[in-house]
């Protein structure tokens, strides 16, 4: 199961790079900490602190600046 998950994720990532380009794909991947916090907050399973949200936002901003 894990191998199929890894293969599927890798295939989708390769497709994303082919369709949107490396820069945009890396910004999307770099925003995963912020997206993960939003999902956990929306599902009610976790309430990230302002410090954690600010850190995730800084990671997203840094990746966006690096790849634009």
C-alpha positions, 0 to 999 in steps of 0.5 A, a space after each residue: 500500500 505504501 509503495 502504491 501511495 509513493 508511486 502515485 504521489 510521485 507520478 502526480 508530482 511529475 505531472 504537476 511539474 510538467 503542466 505548471 512548471 517547476 517554480 509554481 509546483 515548488 511554491 505549492 509544495 512549500 505551502 503545505 505546512 500552511 495548508 495542513 494547519 488550515 485542514 487541521 483547524 477546519 476539521 477541529 482536530 487541532 488549534 494551531 497557535 499564532 506562532 505556528 501559523 506565522 511560522 508556516 506563513 513565513 515558510 510559504 513566503 520564503 519558498 514563494 520568494 525563492 522560486 519567483 
